[in-house]
């Protein structure tokens, strides 16, 4: 699942994900991936959710399945995708710069490999 999400981000392609909310209720969503972000002690896929018509942060440990679609995505600024998360990490100029400045927790065992 993680590799599929990474490919969606790198190739700027639409993802179909099955996502569980905090209560465990699952939904299927088409999302336009913007980047991977470590915030609040966890990893997130920051994306435009077509179901909600808004930017969202999806916790990686709640993504139950991911499918890479053929459709490409137009890049959107991180602040447009999820202003709350973007505000917590400072200037959303580059996700890669965060790795240099802040230690990141390891991925959970279930998301590796």
JOQUI-V121583 format. One record per residue. N is the residue number from 1. RES is the residue in one small letter. PHI is phi in degrees with one decimal (* if undefined). D_CENTER is the distance of its C-alpha to the mean C-alpha in whole Angstrom. Layout:
N/RES/PHI/D_CENTER  N/RES/PHI/D_CENTER
//
This chain:
1/x/*/12  2/x/-61.3/10  3/x/-62.1/12  4/x/-63.9/11  5/x/-63.2/8  6/x/-58.9/9  7/x/-62.7/12  8/x/-59.1/10  9/x/-67.5/8  10/x/-65.6/12  11/x/-92.6/14  12/x/51.6/12  13/x/-120.4/13  14/x/-59.5/12  15/x/-118.5/10  16/x/-103.6/12  17/x/-120.6/11  18/x/-106.9/13  19/x/-123.2/11  20/x/-105.8/14  21/x/-78.2/14  22/x/-59.8/16  23/x/-86.7/19  24/x/91.3/18  25/x/-75.4/18  26/x/-96.5/17  27/x/-141.4/16  28/x/-101.0/15  29/x/-139.3/12  30/x/-99.5/12  31/x/-130.3/9  32/x/-100.4/9  33/x/-68.1/6  34/x/-108.9/7  35/x/173.0/6  36/x/-104.6/5  37/x/-141.5/7  38/x/-101.2/10  39/x/-152.3/11  40/x/55.2/14  41/x/76.4/14  42/x/-143.1/11  43/x/-99.7/8  44/x/-130.9/5  45/x/-94.3/1  46/x/-98.1/3  47/x/-152.9/5  48/x/-88.7/9  49/x/-93.1/10  50/x/-71.4/14  51/x/-63.7/15  52/x/-90.6/15  53/x/65.7/15  54/x/-159.0/13  55/x/-74.1/10  56/x/-146.3/8  57/x/-107.5/6  58/x/-109.9/5  59/x/-62.2/7  60/x/-61.9/7  61/x/-73.9/11  62/x/-105.4/11  63/x/-81.5/10  64/x/-85.5/13  65/x/-158.0/13  66/x/-143.5/11  67/x/-128.9/14  68/x/-80.4/13  69/x/-96.3/16  70/x/-78.7/18  71/x/-65.9/17  72/x/-81.8/16  73/x/-127.2/14  74/x/-82.5/15  75/x/-61.1/13  76/x/-123.5/13  77/x/-62.6/13  78/x/-54.8/11  79/x/-62.6/13  80/x/-78.3/13  81/x/-72.6/10  82/x/-156.0/10  83/x/-61.6/13  84/x/-65.5/14  85/x/-64.3/11  86/x/-59.8/12  87/x/-65.6/16  88/x/-79.4/15  89/x/-104.3/14  90/x/88.2/17  91/x/-64.7/18  92/x/-82.6/14  93/x/-73.3/16  94/x/-152.1/14  95/x/-66.1/12  96/x/-65.8/14  97/x/-68.4/17  98/x/-64.4/15  99/x/-63.9/16  100/x/-74.9/19  101/x/-95.5/20  102/x/-129.7/18  103/x/-68.2/19  104/x/-112.9/15  105/x/-69.7/16  106/x/-67.2/16  107/x/-65.7/14  108/x/-58.0/15  109/x/-51.3/18  110/x/-68.1/17  111/x/-100.2/14  112/x/-80.1/16  113/x/62.3/18
//
